Amino acid sequence: MRLCSSFSWVPLLVASSTPKAAAPYMQLWIGATNLRMDKKREEGKEPIAKEREGSVKFKPEVHQMQKLVTTETSGGWENCWEQGLTPWDLGRPTPIILHLHQTGALPKGRALVPGCGSGYDVVAMACSERYVVGLDVSHTAIEKAIELSSSLPNSSYFTFLKADFFTWHPPELFDLIFDYTFFCAIEPGMRSRWACKVQEMLKPDGELITLMYPISDHVGGPPYKVSVSDYEEVLHPMGFKAVTIVDNELAIEARKVH
């Protein structure tokens, strides 16, 4: 992974389902970090990096969204989309994804974006060498994604599906899974199931890329606070091994830790 040009507090986690030769385990803590992981069960116990915490100031819309999602026994996310209460929607692709795509750093083949929302990252990654599936539990989100993208030149290289990530069974495995605001949106008690599904859906040599947000000391969610050790806790039992930690320096300003 290449470092980007501006300093950021939002880290990027990358995981691979096969060992990478000459890729040592590193702890490079500069503010927040990227973590590169390898899907190979560890033989010994590796040190877990110390967490870097700060405080995140959420907008009022986030608190409204939290109330709606946590009080609705079902359909909370759909209601958020119906009401236009989507403070996580950037209205454009995630900068680091554009950078990785433009520099040729993303795996080719089939890619999955769970919790794709409006689908900006799906469209940004899709090309003749990479077919991307955008998945979301909200029917309204999928409708919006299709409306925004159906007439684009690369529309034959992506698709959007309404489905539950935890119960969906893809017809083919993926070379890449990209997760930004999905892991932090699910309840912490579901993270082990998330890791199981990631392993289940990835090809043996596939990669997981996830932007880690928010790194903070806040209580509750969504978004629930996350840390490198939170990922390690659920991915290590699945055979993933951390091999490098690097900064993501193209963070969205509003999502940096202050």
N, C-alpha and C positions, 0 to 999 in steps of 0.2 A: 504494500500500500504506500502511496506517495503522500507526503504531508501537503496540506493545502496552504494557501497564502496568508490567511488571517487567523489570529488566535481565537480559540473557542473553548467553551466549558462543556460542550456536549460531545460525548465520546461515541465512537463507532466500534461496534463489536463485530468481528468477522470470524466465522467458524467454518471449518472444512471437515468433510467426512473421511478424508484419507490423510495419512501422515505427510508432512512437507519436509523433505530432506533439507538439512542445513537451516532449519527454522527454529532456533532455540527459544525456550521460555524466557521472556523478558519482562521486567517491571519498570516501565518508563513513565513515571507519574509527573506530568507537567500540567497542572490544572486538572482537567479531565482527560480521559484517555480513549483510545481504541483498543480493542482486544481481539487478537486473531486466535482462533481456536482450531484444533485439529481433532477429528473424530477417531481418536486412538486411545484406548483405555490406559490410564497411567499405571505404571508399575510401582511407583513410590508416591509418597505424599509431597505435593508441591506447595510452596508457600502461597497464601492468598494475599493479594495486594490490599494495603490499607485503603479504606474508603476515603474519598475526597468529598466532603459535604459543604454545602452552602445553603442559601435560602432562595426559594422560588416565589415570586410574587405573581399570584394568579389573578387574572381579570375577573370582574363580576360574572361574566358569561360562563366562566369555568365553574364557579360555585353553583350557578343555576343548572348547568349540565349535570354536575355531580348529584344534586338533589333529585333530578329527574331520573337518572340512571339507577341510583341506589334505592329509590322508593318504588320503582316499577318492577314488579316481579317478573315481567316479561315484556319485551318490546320497548325497553327504555331507549336503546340506541336508535330504533326506528322513529320514536317520538322526537328525539333530538333532531334528526334530519328533517322530519315533517315540519318542525317549528323553526328550522333554520338556526338551531342552537348548536353550532359546530365550531367552537373556538379553536380546534386543532387544525382546521382546514386552512392551509397556507394560500390557496388560490393559485398555486404554481408548483412545479417540481421541487423536491428537496435539493438544494445546491450540491451537496456531496454526491448525490446520484448522477446529476448532470456531469460533474467532474469525472467520476469513475467511468461513466459511459463514454465520454469524449476522449479519455485517455486510454481506452481499451482495457481497463482494469476489471471489468465485470465478466464473469463467466458467460460463455455462449451456451446456446441450447434452450431449455425450458426454464422459465422463472415464475415464481409465485410471489404476490404481494398480498398477504392477509390483512384484513381491515383496510382495504384500498381506498375507501371513501370516494372522493371525486375522481380518482384515478390518474392524477397528474404524474406520479412516479411510474405507473404502469406504462403510460404513453411515452415518457421520457426514455425508458429502457428498451422499448420495443423496436426491433429492426429485423432485417432479413436474416441475421445470425442469432436472433434471440426472440422466442415467442413468449409473451408474458400473459399470465392469468391474474386478473384482479378479483379478489374474493371479498365479499362483505355480507354481513348478516342483515343489513338494512336494504330493503327493496328500493326505497327512495334514493339512497346513495348510489345504487347500481344504475337506476334510471338516469340520474344526473350524470354519472360517468359516461354512459352510452351517448347521452345527448351532447355532451361536450366534445366527444372524440370520434363519433361515427364517421364523420366526413374527412378526417385527417388522412394525409398521404400514407401513413404507416398503419392504417386501421386493420389491415389483413394480418398484422403481426401481434395482435393482442385481443383478448376477450374479457368480458366481465361476467361474473357469476354471483348470484345471491345464494349463499350457503354458509353454514356454521363451520368454521375452521376445525372445531373439535370433533365433528361427526362426518365431515366431508371426506370422501375417498376419491382421489384423482385417478383418472384412467391411466395416467403415466406419471412417473416420478420426475422430480425437478433437479436441475443442475444448480439452481440458485433460489434461495428464499430471502426476501428483503423485508425486514420488520423495523418500523420506526415507532409509531404511536400505538402499536397493538399490544406488545408485551406489557407496557405500563398501564394499559387500559383494563386488562383482566385482573381479577382479584388475585392477590398473592398466592392463595391456596390452590389456584389453577395452574400455576407456573410449571409444575412437574408434568401435567398433562400437555402443556404447550411444548415442552422439550420432547416428550414422547412423539407428538405429532410431527414436529420438525424432523426428527430422526426417521420417522416412518415415511415422510414424503420426499426426503432427499435421496438422490442417487448415492451409491457408495463413494463417489468422488465429488459429491456436491458441496456447495458452500452456503453458509448462513451469514448474512450481513444485517446487522441491526444497529441503528443509532440509539444510544442509551440516554434516555431522558425520562423524568427529571432526576438529577443527582441533587438531593436536598435533604433537609431534616424535617420536612413537613409530615403531618399525619393524615392518613385517609387518602381518598381518591375516588374515582380516577381523575388525573393520572396518579398512580401509586409510585412512590419513590423507588428507584432502582439503583443498583450498584453492580460492580464487576462480580462481587462475591455472590450476588443473587443469581446471576447467569451461571457462574461456576457451580453453584449448589445444585442446579437442576440439569445442567448439561454434562457435568463430569460423570454422573451415574450412567449417562447414555453413551459414554465413551469419548466425549469431546475433551480435548486437551488444549489449554492455552499455550500458544507459542510466541506471540508478540503482542505488545501493547503500544499503540501509537496514537497521537492526537488527531482528532477531526477538527480542522480549523476553518470549516465553512459552515459553522452553526448559524441558525436563525437567531438574530439578535434578541428577540423576545424570549427565546428559550435558553439563553445562557444563564448560568448560575451567578448570582450577584452576592 
